[in-house]
Amino acid sequence: MSLADFPSTYRAYRRTGGPVPRTIEQTTETLQRALGPHDVLLKIRAVSLNFRDVGILHGRYPAPYIETGIVASDAAAEVAAVGPAVDGFVVGDRVSVQFDSLNLTGEEFDEGHSGLGGDVDGVLREWAVLEDKFLVHLPKHLSWEEGSTIACAGVTAWTALHAPKSFRPGTSVLLQGTGGVSMFALLIALAAGITPIISSSSDAKLAAIQKLAPPGAILGYNYRTEPDQAAAVQRLTGGKGVAIVLNNTGVGSFLADLGSLRARAGVVSVVGFLDGAKADYHPSELLAGLLGKTASIEGIILGSKLQFEELNRFIEEKQVRLQPLVDRVFEFDESKAAFDYLYSGKHVGKIVIKVQ
């Protein structure tokens, strides 16, 4: 299919090369002139950012990436044109894109990982052409800005929560910090009827978050004034502990995470590494904690396209509004400022860039 009726060029943001810290620069890209059989032309409407996006620029992200690639991975887009063999998508559909093109079913165990905005060009651009197999339909009730937040933070939270099998009455989960994954997990937990406990260094952030639900539905503590995480969690749960800890910080808190878990079969889902790879405990202590609670520690790198679709169905069924997740919206020409704001750590939730 010819794309003669669409612009021949479009704007995008690419990483600058060279030593860290890098930055991003707006570029002019050429739009391909024809669609293959399964290609879909996307008009990008909104993009949300993740720590990974600034971590790459500052040398704090260990995975492979294209030095000068187009940045960002999470988008909400409108289908503008489709190739002749595209199945399941028509012009006007509202869609997002699977982050990991090598994890569509969850069964591709030998394929490794490949991530938008990293080792392949990302989505902070006005137009993109992708194959239909990488696309998912967005919940119809969401705005473009809300829809852009799901692909990484949402799918990571869904996977880390072991959803939906963890949705049992009386279940509680610990969410470290107020970043995108934690806030998304908070909204999922509230919609599923399980109790979220959120930690923060800011009483103001905790107070604002607790306004998102009736009194008592969200528990929280300030880790500056209560540095003993396990003690704080045990206090808030009446000594029962939590079923799942969403670990944003890395290996340094593993002992505290295990101490926060329930007596048996709890899970530490590692979704980040904000504190790096430093730990001040002996491996024997970690082993004792794992065996003592028959617990597990697992690394989470998002999830499959099937899990993405499962989450979207949950969001639509529960009519979950994701607007509380959006901290601030920037214009496309303000993308550099959006990246700087993310790296400052002043946000609560997601930072979104309005593209078109």
ABEGO torsion letter per residue (X at the ends): XBAAABBABBBBBBBBBEBOBBBBBBBBBBBBABBBAABBBBBBABBBBBAAAAAAAAGABABBBBAABBBEABBBBBBABBBAABBGBBBGBBBBBBABAABAAGABAAAEBBBBGBABBBABBABBBBBAAABBBBBAABBAAAAAAAAAAAAAAAAAAGOAAABBBGBBBBBBEABAAAAAAAAAAAAAGBBBBBBBABAAAAAAAAAABBBGABBBBBAAABABAAAAAAAAAGGAEBABBBBAAEAAAAAAAAAABBABGBBBBBABAAAEABBABBAAAAAAAAAAAGBBBBBBBEBBAAAAAAAAAAAAAAGBBAAAABABBBBAAAAAAAAAAAAAGABBEBBBBBAX
